[in-house]
Amino acid sequence: MSTTAQPAVGSDNLFDLGGKVALITGSTRGIGLAIAKHFARHGARVVISSRKADAVEAVRSEIAEAGGEALAAPCNISYKEQLQALVDKTVAEWDGIDILVCNAAINPYFGPLANIPDDAYDKIMASNVRSNLWLCNMVLPQMAARGGGAVIIVSSIAGIKGTRMLGAYGLSKAADSALARNLAVEWGHKNVRVNALAPGVIKTDFAKALYENPETEKFVIRQYPIGRLGVPDDVAGVAVMLASRAGSFITGQTIVIDGGTTIGGFE
């Protein structure tokens, strides 16, 4: 007989996050912000984190004014000691972490792999992959001790499709999907689920160059069978599912959220 813990049955709402503590990196704008807001609306206490203290506090205040619970915790994911301080602050304030979303990422280089400077490559891999591993290693043991939890690593379709100008970023995001699979295997027996999200083009500052110009946006949309680009809420909805009891039998997967662009082509 298996000794793996079974998911607790609480609210009849499969998407209820009441009583859960969720730590979300890069949560002051774009996808991370949308995830934080929707987690709070579904009852989670959310930890807002990014590099700028004023931005973190602004989001915390906004969530609190809407009736949610939020903790402001500035952090630069490039520094291990700051990540540990982020985890320690969360545990000291709210006793533990039930949901971890590794969303913060960088891309300081746009161009072919043949020309990428070593320092740019190192920064991409360190911030987008190593920092996620650091944070998971800090959080997962206490998550397991609490009886389980959910980890969501934000990857990208750049980790699935080849690209002429985002090769290093794509490498890092492919590694994030592999990280999710391996951590899912290592921690599954402790009722810790680990999954990755692979968004397509989402209307955030990160992808602004692909939709700012109407002609460019029209060209990009032609590659999306659903007929539009994504918005942060499209990703946040899937994150809520994975974090909640609705996703309790999903682990080690990379869920593509791309309006069909990876299965469809030009007209």
HELIX and SHEET records of a PDB file:
HELIX    1   1 GLY A   30  ARG A   41  1                                  12    
HELIX    2   2 ALA A   53  GLU A   65  1                                  13    
HELIX    3   3 LYS A   80  TRP A   94  1                                  15    
HELIX    4   4 LEU A  113  ASN A  115  5                                   3    
HELIX    5   5 ASP A  118  MET A  125  1                                   8    
HELIX    6   6 ALA A  126  ARG A  130  3                                   5    
HELIX    7   7 SER A  131  ALA A  145  1                                  15    
HELIX    8   8 ILE A  157  GLY A  159  5                                   3    
HELIX    9   9 GLY A  167  TRP A  187  1                                  21    
HELIX   10  10 GLY A  188  LYS A  190  5                                   3    
HELIX   11  11 ASP A  205  LEU A  210  5                                   6    
HELIX   12  12 PRO A  214  ILE A  221  1                                   8    
HELIX   13  13 PRO A  232  ALA A  243  1                                  12    
HELIX   14  14 ARG A  245  GLY A  247  5                                   3    
SHEET    1   A 7 GLU A  69  ALA A  72  0                                        
SHEET    2   A 7 ARG A  45  SER A  49  1                                        
SHEET    3   A 7 VAL A  21  THR A  25  1                                        
SHEET    4   A 7 ILE A  99  CYS A 102  1                                        
SHEET    5   A 7 GLY A 149  VAL A 154  1                                        
SHEET    6   A 7 VAL A 192  PRO A 199  1                                        
SHEET    7   A 7 THR A 254  ILE A 257  1                                        
END                                                                             
